Amino acid sequence: MEEDKKPEENKEPEVVEPKVEEKQAEVVNNGNESNGMAIASLILGIISILFNFIGYSWIGLILGIVGIILGVNAKKKNPSSMASAGLVLSIIGTALCAVVFIACVACVGIIGLGASLA
């Protein structure tokens, strides 16, 4: 019996490494990115209309154009009612700001022309 114990003592202990399975998380795109673009388009459309009434129509014109671009991209990636609303509000804001901006430039031109004739 003692002979059986001696060979066991000479053995090196086995190192058992636990098996760890690495799983990569799957990235699921539920349209959150385009939903963010739709929200941004909606907000920019509203702000462009507000800037029209405040008197800074040139800022509203720029924001409306950016809103149109974001709204079109959002509708391409994930068509939703929010993307449509953002696109429509951005188009309305851009059109209003363009009309007001052109009217202001025309008024300044007429005032300048009247001053030069007097």
Secondary structure, DSSP 8 states (H G I E B T S, - for coil): -HHHHHHHHHS-------------------SHHHHHHHHHHHHHHHHHHHHHHHT-HHHHHHHHHHHHHHHHHHHHHS--HHHHHHHHHHHHHHHHHHHHHHHHHHHHHHHHHHHHH-
